[in-house]
Amino acid sequence: MTPAAPTSKGAATRDMIVERAYMIAASAGLEGLSIGPLADTVGMSKSGVFAHFGSREDLQLAVLDTAALRFGEHTLIPALKAGRGLPRLRAIFANWLDWLRRDRGGCLLLTAVSEYDDRPGPLRDRVLMHHQRWRGELVRAIDMAMAAGELRGDLDAGQFSFEINAIALAVQHEMAITDIDAATAHGQRMFDRLLLGYLVQPQPQPLPHQD
């Protein structure tokens, strides 16, 4: 079934459906989306929902793209106001922790990785695309800090971005089973200690010559 061409009213309805679907997926995962219950939630028939999305997979892809857009708007866009280098990298991570705190650790993008890591298809491809794009943004921020002389020149930016991502995964896991404030604090300390190991160490100054 082919979705109807968007109109002003149709686009508003589509956005409303995606918003409700996003709320469901945030707690139940993308696989928790079902057209029937969703249609009941938005007060539409199944055929009405299908008029905007040709399939359940199309709806899931739209929700996934919405999650990626909101994640970027919450984490990356505000961080661009910070200076290039460590201020921006620190702002990105702080915003990431705030994103996890806001969603109580239920980051749809991170959850989607575990949902589709072993399920080839369009959804896995889209998850991988968003994940690689985000890792690329982290690498870019790290490269800027290296160019500014704030991080070691021999640093592997890809490895560092992997480690930062691992911290976020640990924080999300911790938030699911313990206090959110404690999980956030643990994540921040872990990031600070990791960063400390990559900082350019100031060179010792020679002692003044004495005759």
Backbone bond lengths (Angstrom), bond angles and torsions (degrees), N, CA, C in turn:
res aa  C-N    CA-C-N  psi(-1)  N-CA   C-N-CA  omega(-1)  CA-C   N-CA-C  phi
1 M - - - 1.463 - - 1.523 108.62 -
2 T 1.309 117.66 130.32 1.450 122.50 -177.57 1.517 110.39 -92.41
3 P 1.356 118.93 129.55 1.468 120.85 179.01 1.521 110.89 -62.25
4 A 1.332 115.58 149.09 1.456 120.49 179.51 1.518 109.94 -68.50
5 A 1.343 115.91 150.07 1.455 120.52 176.89 1.522 108.85 -62.27
6 P 1.334 118.56 137.50 1.462 121.07 -175.34 1.525 112.52 -69.10
7 T 1.314 116.50 138.76 1.457 123.57 170.39 1.513 106.45 -122.87
8 S 1.334 116.97 176.99 1.459 119.03 179.93 1.522 110.76 -60.03
9 K 1.326 116.52 -47.11 1.470 120.51 178.60 1.520 110.38 -69.71
10 G 1.337 115.17 -40.10 1.460 119.34 -179.57 1.512 111.81 -64.77
11 A 1.342 117.10 -38.44 1.458 120.82 178.99 1.524 110.58 -65.38
12 A 1.334 116.59 -38.96 1.460 120.32 179.20 1.528 110.52 -64.97
13 T 1.328 116.17 -41.01 1.462 120.48 178.40 1.522 110.42 -65.62
14 R 1.316 115.83 -41.96 1.464 120.70 179.32 1.531 110.15 -61.87
15 D 1.317 116.29 -43.52 1.461 120.34 178.89 1.522 111.11 -62.31
16 M 1.326 116.40 -38.66 1.459 120.73 179.16 1.535 110.58 -65.14
17 I 1.329 116.29 -40.86 1.464 120.09 178.66 1.527 110.24 -63.72
18 V 1.335 115.89 -45.21 1.464 120.33 -179.88 1.526 110.67 -62.27
19 E 1.333 116.53 -39.74 1.463 120.22 -179.92 1.524 110.79 -61.59
20 R 1.330 116.78 -46.27 1.470 119.60 178.97 1.527 110.71 -65.93
21 A 1.329 115.68 -40.39 1.462 119.76 179.51 1.523 110.73 -64.55
22 Y 1.324 116.04 -37.56 1.469 120.83 178.55 1.529 110.06 -62.23
23 M 1.315 117.07 -43.00 1.456 121.44 179.95 1.527 111.16 -62.31
24 I 1.335 116.13 -39.36 1.466 120.13 178.06 1.522 110.56 -67.38
25 A 1.342 115.76 -47.10 1.463 120.65 -176.67 1.518 112.00 -66.45
26 A 1.337 117.57 -29.34 1.459 121.06 -179.84 1.522 111.58 -61.65
27 S 1.330 116.43 -29.04 1.466 119.89 -179.32 1.526 112.84 -105.80
28 A 1.343 116.29 -31.50 1.464 119.76 -175.72 1.519 113.69 -107.70
29 G 1.355 117.17 -4.08 1.457 119.95 -176.72 1.512 111.39 83.35
30 L 1.321 115.55 163.90 1.468 119.40 -179.77 1.521 111.46 -64.42
31 E 1.316 116.44 -31.81 1.461 119.20 178.33 1.519 111.72 -72.65
32 G 1.329 116.36 -13.15 1.456 120.03 177.14 1.510 113.21 -81.30
33 L 1.337 116.44 -4.85 1.462 120.32 178.75 1.523 110.70 -77.44
34 S 1.311 115.80 130.54 1.461 122.39 176.45 1.515 108.07 -135.48
35 I 1.329 116.18 131.51 1.462 121.04 -174.60 1.525 112.28 -59.68
36 G 1.337 116.82 -40.61 1.467 119.69 -177.02 1.517 113.09 -60.16
37 P 1.337 118.30 -60.00 1.464 120.06 178.49 1.518 113.03 -59.90
38 L 1.333 117.44 -35.60 1.453 120.32 178.36 1.528 110.32 -64.25
39 A 1.325 116.45 -43.01 1.463 120.44 179.01 1.529 110.59 -60.21
40 D 1.333 116.87 -40.83 1.463 120.68 177.92 1.530 110.64 -63.41
41 T 1.345 115.89 -39.25 1.456 120.96 -177.91 1.526 111.67 -64.10
42 V 1.331 116.60 -39.90 1.467 120.62 -177.37 1.526 112.03 -92.14
43 G 1.332 117.25 1.08 1.462 120.95 178.02 1.507 113.55 71.17
44 M 1.321 116.77 37.75 1.459 121.54 179.87 1.522 109.55 -128.81
45 S 1.311 115.05 167.60 1.457 119.94 173.09 1.529 108.74 -84.92
46 K 1.335 115.99 164.54 1.462 119.24 176.58 1.520 110.86 -59.29
47 S 1.338 115.85 -41.31 1.460 119.44 -179.49 1.521 110.75 -65.26
48 G 1.337 117.03 -30.32 1.457 121.01 177.57 1.526 110.87 -66.23
49 V 1.334 115.72 -41.13 1.466 119.84 177.20 1.528 109.90 -67.25
50 F 1.332 116.12 -42.46 1.462 120.11 -179.73 1.523 112.38 -66.52
51 A 1.327 116.94 -18.72 1.462 119.66 176.60 1.525 110.78 -68.66
52 H 1.340 116.41 -22.60 1.465 121.12 -179.97 1.526 111.94 -102.29
53 F 1.324 116.17 -23.94 1.462 121.21 178.95 1.521 107.78 -134.74
54 G 1.310 115.48 123.52 1.461 118.98 -174.95 1.516 114.21 -66.59
55 S 1.324 116.48 -20.52 1.458 120.30 -177.89 1.522 109.27 -158.72
56 R 1.308 114.95 168.28 1.462 120.24 175.73 1.530 109.82 -61.78
57 E 1.314 116.91 -37.18 1.466 120.54 179.45 1.524 111.46 -64.42
58 D 1.340 116.64 -38.76 1.470 119.67 176.75 1.524 110.67 -60.90
59 L 1.312 116.13 -40.62 1.462 120.80 178.12 1.525 110.05 -65.03
60 Q 1.319 117.80 -44.54 1.455 121.27 179.36 1.531 111.39 -60.81
61 L 1.323 116.81 -40.63 1.460 120.85 178.51 1.525 110.74 -64.05
62 A 1.337 116.25 -40.52 1.467 120.44 179.16 1.528 110.48 -64.40
63 V 1.316 117.01 -40.58 1.467 121.08 178.92 1.527 110.09 -66.65
64 L 1.321 116.93 -41.14 1.455 121.06 178.97 1.525 110.71 -62.46
65 D 1.328 117.35 -42.87 1.464 120.85 178.09 1.524 111.29 -64.86
66 T 1.323 116.65 -37.41 1.462 121.02 177.00 1.520 110.70 -63.64
67 A 1.333 115.96 -41.94 1.464 120.16 178.22 1.525 110.93 -61.69
68 A 1.330 116.82 -42.70 1.464 120.80 -179.94 1.523 110.98 -65.39
69 L 1.325 116.82 -40.34 1.459 121.05 179.16 1.528 110.79 -63.51
70 R 1.309 116.76 -46.55 1.465 120.45 -178.81 1.524 111.27 -67.38
71 F 1.315 116.47 -36.71 1.456 120.22 177.74 1.529 110.52 -61.85
72 G 1.326 116.16 -45.84 1.460 120.05 178.64 1.514 112.66 -64.07
73 E 1.324 115.88 -39.65 1.469 119.86 179.51 1.529 111.71 -66.58
74 H 1.322 116.43 -28.45 1.472 120.23 -177.81 1.523 112.13 -87.81
75 T 1.325 117.09 -32.58 1.455 120.13 -173.03 1.525 113.56 -103.13
76 L 1.326 116.72 -52.52 1.468 120.24 -172.28 1.524 113.19 -83.37
77 I 1.326 117.48 -48.79 1.466 120.64 -173.33 1.528 112.21 -57.70
78 P 1.341 119.97 -48.58 1.467 118.70 178.05 1.528 112.61 -63.84
79 A 1.340 116.87 -32.02 1.463 120.45 -178.04 1.521 111.87 -68.47
80 L 1.334 117.49 -22.19 1.462 120.22 180.00 1.529 111.80 -66.01
81 K 1.334 116.67 -16.50 1.464 119.85 177.06 1.526 111.45 -75.10
82 A 1.328 116.23 -19.95 1.467 120.56 178.52 1.522 109.05 -78.79
83 G 1.313 115.88 156.50 1.457 120.13 179.01 1.514 112.08 -63.01
84 R 1.336 115.91 151.68 1.458 120.00 177.70 1.523 110.26 -62.26
85 G 1.321 115.01 148.27 1.453 119.73 179.59 1.516 111.44 103.91
86 L 1.312 116.55 -145.26 1.463 120.44 -175.98 1.524 113.88 -60.72
87 P 1.357 119.79 -38.55 1.466 117.92 178.37 1.528 112.26 -56.95
88 R 1.325 117.29 -41.17 1.466 120.06 -179.41 1.519 110.97 -71.83
89 L 1.317 117.75 -41.32 1.463 120.54 179.50 1.519 110.57 -62.60
90 R 1.327 116.51 -42.86 1.466 119.85 178.12 1.532 110.95 -65.15
91 A 1.329 116.71 -38.58 1.470 120.10 179.57 1.520 111.08 -65.38
92 I 1.330 117.14 -39.93 1.465 120.67 178.22 1.525 110.02 -59.68
93 F 1.326 116.29 -47.05 1.463 118.93 -177.80 1.525 111.25 -67.52
94 A 1.334 117.01 -40.61 1.469 120.11 178.45 1.525 110.63 -61.47
95 N 1.324 116.49 -41.10 1.466 120.28 178.58 1.522 110.95 -67.25
96 W 1.323 116.37 -34.10 1.463 120.85 178.00 1.523 110.14 -64.40
97 L 1.327 116.42 -44.66 1.458 119.53 176.72 1.526 111.02 -61.40
98 D 1.328 116.64 -39.62 1.461 120.51 178.98 1.519 110.83 -64.69
99 W 1.324 116.09 -37.26 1.472 120.70 176.84 1.524 110.38 -61.84
100 L 1.316 117.23 -45.68 1.461 121.20 178.91 1.526 110.73 -64.87
101 R 1.337 116.04 -39.64 1.462 120.17 178.04 1.529 110.73 -63.03
102 R 1.331 116.49 -43.07 1.454 120.92 -178.59 1.522 111.72 -62.61
103 D 1.340 115.16 -39.92 1.464 120.14 -179.99 1.527 112.21 -92.27
104 R 1.347 115.48 10.92 1.471 121.91 179.75 1.524 111.01 52.78
105 G 1.338 115.26 40.08 1.458 120.30 176.38 1.519 114.15 82.38
106 G 1.339 116.93 -2.42 1.454 119.30 -176.79 1.520 113.07 -93.46
107 C 1.319 117.39 54.40 1.456 121.06 -179.00 1.514 109.39 -67.14
108 L 1.316 116.58 117.27 1.455 121.63 -176.29 1.520 111.58 -61.04
109 L 1.327 116.96 -37.08 1.468 120.19 -178.71 1.526 111.62 -65.48
110 L 1.333 116.68 -43.72 1.461 119.85 178.80 1.524 110.88 -68.14
111 T 1.327 116.53 -38.97 1.461 120.33 178.58 1.515 111.31 -64.11
112 A 1.336 116.05 -37.50 1.468 120.48 -178.30 1.521 111.71 -63.59
113 V 1.330 117.25 -30.02 1.461 120.35 178.79 1.522 110.04 -59.98
114 S 1.331 116.42 -46.48 1.464 119.70 -179.38 1.524 111.75 -72.94
115 E 1.329 116.98 -25.44 1.469 119.71 179.18 1.520 111.93 -71.23
116 Y 1.338 116.42 -36.14 1.467 119.62 -170.43 1.522 113.86 -120.83
117 D 1.318 117.30 13.86 1.472 118.86 -178.10 1.523 112.73 -63.24
118 D 1.323 117.67 -27.49 1.464 120.24 -178.84 1.528 112.07 -120.52
119 R 1.346 116.10 25.64 1.467 120.08 -177.32 1.529 109.11 -127.33
120 P 1.332 117.77 87.80 1.472 120.62 -178.80 1.525 111.32 -57.23
121 G 1.323 115.11 145.75 1.454 120.04 178.97 1.512 111.53 147.16
122 P 1.324 117.80 -178.87 1.464 121.85 -177.39 1.524 114.30 -57.66
123 L 1.329 117.93 -37.35 1.458 120.03 -178.75 1.532 111.16 -68.09
124 R 1.310 116.45 -43.69 1.461 119.43 177.35 1.530 110.32 -63.52
125 D 1.326 116.48 -40.64 1.465 120.46 178.94 1.531 111.11 -61.34
126 R 1.344 116.46 -40.60 1.464 120.28 -178.97 1.539 110.58 -70.72
127 V 1.322 116.35 -39.96 1.468 120.03 176.16 1.517 109.85 -59.45
128 L 1.336 116.37 -45.61 1.458 121.37 -179.89 1.524 110.72 -62.80
129 M 1.328 117.44 -40.72 1.457 121.01 179.69 1.524 111.38 -61.04
130 H 1.336 116.36 -47.88 1.464 119.87 -179.73 1.527 110.85 -65.88
131 H 1.326 116.45 -39.04 1.458 120.04 179.95 1.526 110.44 -64.18
132 Q 1.316 117.61 -45.45 1.463 121.21 -179.66 1.525 111.25 -66.16
133 R 1.325 115.84 -36.79 1.463 119.54 178.51 1.532 110.01 -63.82
134 W 1.323 116.93 -42.06 1.458 120.20 -179.86 1.522 110.88 -68.21
135 R 1.326 117.03 -43.02 1.452 119.44 177.38 1.527 110.25 -60.84
136 G 1.332 116.78 -34.43 1.455 120.55 176.55 1.513 111.90 -64.00
137 E 1.329 116.91 -37.81 1.473 120.20 177.52 1.529 110.69 -66.16
138 L 1.323 116.45 -39.16 1.464 119.74 177.04 1.528 110.77 -63.42
139 V 1.329 116.08 -44.68 1.466 120.13 179.04 1.524 110.18 -61.16
140 R 1.332 117.17 -40.23 1.466 120.69 179.72 1.531 110.65 -61.99
141 A 1.322 116.52 -43.45 1.470 120.12 179.06 1.524 110.60 -65.28
142 I 1.317 116.96 -38.99 1.461 121.04 178.58 1.523 110.44 -66.10
143 D 1.332 116.45 -43.66 1.470 120.67 178.72 1.533 111.15 -58.86
144 M 1.331 116.47 -39.22 1.459 120.16 179.18 1.529 111.05 -64.12
145 A 1.332 115.80 -39.14 1.470 119.27 178.57 1.523 110.61 -68.41
146 M 1.319 116.84 -33.83 1.455 120.43 176.20 1.531 109.87 -68.00
147 A 1.344 116.63 -43.14 1.458 120.91 -179.87 1.527 111.27 -63.97
148 A 1.323 116.18 -29.99 1.465 120.77 179.52 1.525 112.09 -79.86
149 G 1.339 116.65 -2.85 1.456 120.38 179.81 1.515 113.60 78.06
150 E 1.333 116.93 17.97 1.464 120.76 -178.32 1.523 112.50 -94.13
151 L 1.342 116.42 -26.73 1.458 121.91 177.44 1.524 109.03 -115.74
152 R 1.315 116.10 153.06 1.462 121.37 -176.44 1.525 112.00 -57.42
153 G 1.312 115.74 141.12 1.459 120.64 -178.60 1.508 113.57 -68.75
154 D 1.349 117.73 -21.60 1.463 120.90 -179.92 1.531 112.08 -92.04
155 L 1.313 116.75 9.19 1.461 121.72 -178.89 1.523 110.91 -67.63
156 D 1.323 116.41 136.59 1.462 122.87 173.09 1.530 106.99 -89.89
157 A 1.331 116.41 103.91 1.463 120.73 -174.97 1.530 111.52 -62.43
158 G 1.331 116.89 -36.17 1.460 119.88 178.46 1.516 112.06 -64.12
159 Q 1.323 116.48 -39.81 1.459 120.97 177.81 1.529 110.53 -65.81
160 F 1.327 116.51 -43.41 1.456 120.20 -179.87 1.525 110.86 -63.01
161 S 1.333 117.25 -41.91 1.470 119.93 178.70 1.528 110.64 -63.86
162 F 1.328 116.87 -36.11 1.465 121.40 176.07 1.521 110.38 -61.49
163 E 1.326 116.56 -43.18 1.459 121.35 -178.03 1.524 111.21 -68.13
164 I 1.334 117.15 -38.45 1.460 120.12 177.08 1.524 109.97 -63.85
165 N 1.329 116.23 -42.97 1.460 120.74 178.64 1.531 110.54 -61.96
166 A 1.322 116.27 -37.79 1.461 120.52 179.19 1.533 111.10 -63.85
167 I 1.323 116.64 -35.79 1.468 120.05 177.35 1.526 109.85 -63.28
168 A 1.335 116.49 -44.87 1.468 120.23 179.62 1.527 111.04 -60.55
169 L 1.335 116.42 -40.45 1.462 119.94 177.78 1.522 111.01 -63.37
170 A 1.328 116.32 -41.10 1.466 120.28 179.20 1.524 111.00 -65.20
171 V 1.335 116.45 -40.19 1.462 120.39 179.30 1.526 110.22 -64.31
172 Q 1.329 117.04 -43.55 1.469 119.55 179.14 1.519 110.66 -61.20
173 H 1.318 116.76 -43.35 1.468 120.44 178.37 1.527 110.57 -62.17
174 E 1.326 116.53 -44.28 1.465 120.88 -178.54 1.522 111.54 -65.10
175 M 1.328 116.87 -38.09 1.460 120.56 179.88 1.528 111.66 -63.34
176 A 1.334 115.83 -29.12 1.463 119.64 -178.07 1.517 112.68 -73.59
177 I 1.342 116.56 -20.00 1.461 118.54 -174.21 1.517 114.04 -123.44
178 T 1.349 117.14 -4.34 1.467 118.73 -177.94 1.516 109.93 -147.42
179 D 1.312 116.21 -167.66 1.457 122.63 -176.97 1.528 111.37 -68.02
180 I 1.335 116.94 133.04 1.458 121.64 -177.19 1.527 111.15 -64.15
181 D 1.334 117.09 -42.02 1.462 119.83 179.94 1.521 111.09 -62.34
182 A 1.332 116.58 -41.91 1.462 120.32 179.62 1.522 110.48 -65.16
183 A 1.330 116.93 -42.66 1.465 120.77 179.61 1.526 111.04 -62.19
184 T 1.338 116.22 -41.51 1.466 120.60 178.69 1.519 110.63 -64.04
185 A 1.316 116.58 -43.63 1.463 120.61 -179.98 1.524 110.99 -63.98
186 H 1.323 116.98 -41.43 1.465 120.47 177.71 1.522 110.59 -61.01
187 G 1.334 116.12 -43.76 1.456 120.30 180.00 1.516 112.65 -63.36
188 Q 1.329 116.32 -41.27 1.459 119.87 179.96 1.526 111.11 -65.55
189 R 1.335 116.85 -42.17 1.465 119.62 179.19 1.525 111.01 -65.46
190 M 1.314 116.27 -38.13 1.460 120.26 178.97 1.534 110.49 -64.34
191 F 1.332 116.06 -41.75 1.463 120.40 177.71 1.521 110.83 -63.92
192 D 1.325 117.09 -44.18 1.466 121.18 -179.02 1.524 111.09 -61.64
193 R 1.335 116.88 -41.90 1.461 120.05 -179.91 1.532 110.83 -68.91
194 L 1.317 116.45 -38.96 1.464 120.62 177.40 1.525 110.14 -62.53
195 L 1.322 115.43 -46.44 1.457 120.60 -179.05 1.524 111.24 -62.45
196 L 1.308 116.30 -38.09 1.465 120.59 -178.44 1.528 111.07 -58.20
197 G 1.327 116.39 -36.12 1.454 120.03 -179.04 1.515 113.72 -72.09
198 Y 1.327 116.76 -15.01 1.465 120.79 -178.11 1.526 112.74 -105.96
199 L 1.313 117.46 -4.93 1.460 119.96 -178.21 1.520 111.35 -69.53
200 V 1.312 115.12 147.41 1.459 119.95 172.47 1.523 107.76 -69.11
201 Q 1.307 116.48 122.81 1.455 120.24 -178.96 1.522 109.93 -81.73
202 P 1.321 117.53 132.33 1.465 118.91 178.57 1.526 111.54 -61.74
203 Q 1.332 116.45 136.95 1.456 120.77 -179.73 1.531 109.92 -74.18
204 P 1.312 116.19 136.23 1.483 118.40 178.18 1.523 110.31 -62.39
205 Q 1.311 115.67 137.52 1.456 121.28 179.82 1.531 110.02 -83.97
206 P 1.341 117.23 137.19 1.469 119.27 179.66 1.524 111.10 -64.69
207 L 1.286 115.08 145.91 1.461 119.28 178.23 1.522 109.19 -69.57
208 P 1.298 116.83 145.26 1.478 119.35 178.41 1.520 110.74 -61.70
209 H 1.321 114.15 138.33 1.462 118.86 -178.80 1.522 110.88 -69.59
210 Q 1.309 114.81 133.90 1.469 119.88 178.57 1.515 109.48 -119.51
211 D 1.297 117.55 127.26 1.468 122.21 177.75 1.530 110.31 -78.14
